[in-house]
Amino acid sequence: MRTSLRWRSCRLRNCAGDGKTLKARQIAAGEQGPSPPRQCPQLTAGTRLVREWSGRTITLKVNDFGFQHAGRSWRSLIEIARNVTGARWSGPRFFRPTGNR
């Protein structure tokens, strides 16, 4: 019963009778365009990323095959972020590479 009430509530808020979501109707009407995809900067070998976490400074270096951190080689930022925090973080979100630093 709860599931059907949640579904109905969601449907009433977000959908028209034709089954299209509110966002799809706005885009079709030209009221709101889709947001452009976020550009993540390309990290080149030799780049250093620095992040402070829980009073510690985490520094890693980008190399040709991935990343170097704490004397180990890592294939992705996600692996490093998970190792540092103990939680599932998005690597790019955790380290926030912006390209203009």
Secondary structure, DSSP 8 states (H G I E B T S, - for coil): -HHHHHHHHHHHHHB-TTS-BHHHHHHHTTSS------------TT-EEEEEETTEEEEEEEETTEEEETTEEES-HHHHHHHHHSS---HHHHH---S--
